[in-house]
Amino acid sequence: MPIYEYRCLACGHITSQLVLKPAEAAQPVCKACASPQVQRLLSRFAYHRSEASRLAEFDTRATYGPDFYKDSRNVGLWAKKRAQELGVDLGPQFEETVEKARTGKILDEL
């Protein structure tokens, strides 16, 4: 049961419509002004990835913007991937420190 979103070409309002059966779907109209002149929008979507898949796909040579490094999860991911690329096993203490940094718990110890 998809929910389709439409933008009204007359007033700009965004309207959503639940479609139970696509073959029987009514022509959408704007809920704000009742105009039938609406354009279907591409809705946002999200998907979840595991830490292992993020690590496998992460490229340490890529250039990222400053906002990327403001997220401590990304910095920890970079550190883990770089150690993996270098073939260095820094042991469980390294993993523990990275996890504390990524979750912000390292600040509690300072």
C-alpha positions as CSV (number, residue, x, y, z in Angstrom):
1,M,0.0,0.0,0.0
2,P,2.0,2.9,-1.2
3,I,1.5,6.5,-0.2
4,Y,1.9,8.8,-3.2
5,E,2.8,12.5,-2.8
6,Y,1.6,15.2,-5.1
7,R,2.5,18.9,-5.4
8,C,-0.3,21.2,-6.5
9,L,0.6,23.2,-9.5
10,A,-1.9,25.9,-8.6
11,C,-1.0,26.6,-4.9
12,G,2.2,24.6,-4.3
13,H,0.6,22.6,-1.4
14,I,1.9,19.0,-1.0
15,T,-0.8,16.4,-0.7
16,S,-0.5,12.7,0.0
17,Q,-2.8,9.9,-1.1
18,L,-2.9,6.3,0.2
19,V,-3.4,3.9,-2.7
20,L,-4.9,0.6,-1.8
21,K,-5.4,-0.7,-5.3
22,P,-3.5,1.2,-8.1
23,A,-6.1,0.1,-10.7
24,E,-8.9,1.7,-8.7
25,A,-7.0,4.9,-7.6
26,A,-9.0,8.1,-7.8
27,Q,-7.6,11.1,-9.6
28,P,-5.7,13.0,-7.0
29,V,-6.7,16.6,-6.1
30,C,-5.1,19.2,-3.9
31,K,-6.5,19.0,-0.3
32,A,-5.8,22.7,0.1
33,C,-7.5,24.2,-3.0
34,A,-9.2,21.2,-4.7
35,S,-7.3,21.8,-7.9
36,P,-6.9,18.7,-10.0
37,Q,-3.6,20.1,-11.4
38,V,-1.1,18.1,-9.3
39,Q,2.3,16.6,-10.1
40,R,3.4,13.3,-8.5
41,L,6.6,13.7,-6.5
42,L,9.4,11.2,-5.9
43,S,9.1,10.4,-2.2
44,R,12.1,10.1,0.1
45,F,13.2,6.7,1.3
46,A,15.8,5.3,3.6
47,Y,17.5,2.0,4.1
48,H,19.6,0.6,6.9
49,R,23.0,-0.9,6.4
50,S,25.0,-2.9,8.8
51,E,28.3,-1.6,10.3
52,A,30.1,-4.4,8.4
53,S,28.6,-3.3,5.0
54,R,29.4,0.4,5.7
55,L,33.0,-0.6,6.6
56,A,33.3,-2.8,3.4
57,E,32.1,0.0,1.1
58,F,34.0,2.9,2.8
59,D,36.7,4.5,0.8
60,T,39.4,6.2,2.9
61,R,41.0,7.8,-0.2
62,A,37.8,9.7,-1.1
63,T,37.5,13.4,-0.2
64,Y,34.7,14.3,2.2
65,G,33.4,17.7,3.2
66,P,33.8,19.2,6.6
67,D,30.4,18.1,7.7
68,F,31.5,14.5,7.2
69,Y,34.2,14.8,9.9
70,K,31.8,16.5,12.4
71,D,30.0,13.2,12.7
72,S,32.1,11.1,15.1
73,R,30.6,7.9,13.7
74,N,32.3,8.7,10.4
75,V,35.7,9.4,12.0
76,G,35.5,6.0,13.8
77,L,34.6,4.3,10.6
78,W,37.6,5.9,8.8
79,A,39.9,4.8,11.6
80,K,38.7,1.2,11.5
81,K,38.9,1.0,7.8
82,R,42.4,2.5,7.6
83,A,43.7,0.0,10.2
84,Q,42.1,-2.8,8.2
85,E,43.7,-1.5,5.0
86,L,47.1,-1.3,6.7
87,G,46.7,-4.9,7.9
88,V,47.2,-3.7,11.5
89,D,45.3,-5.4,14.3
90,L,45.4,-2.9,17.2
91,G,43.5,-5.2,19.5
92,P,40.3,-4.9,21.5
93,Q,41.4,-1.7,23.2
94,F,41.5,0.1,19.9
95,E,38.0,-1.1,19.0
96,E,36.8,-0.1,22.5
97,T,38.3,3.4,22.2
98,V,36.9,3.9,18.7
99,E,33.4,2.9,19.9
100,K,33.6,5.2,22.9
101,A,34.6,8.1,20.6
102,R,31.8,7.3,18.1
103,T,29.2,7.3,20.8
104,G,30.5,10.3,22.6
105,K,31.2,8.3,25.8
106,I,34.9,9.1,25.6
107,L,34.1,12.7,26.7
108,D,32.8,11.2,30.0
109,E,36.3,9.9,30.8
110,L,38.1,13.3,30.3
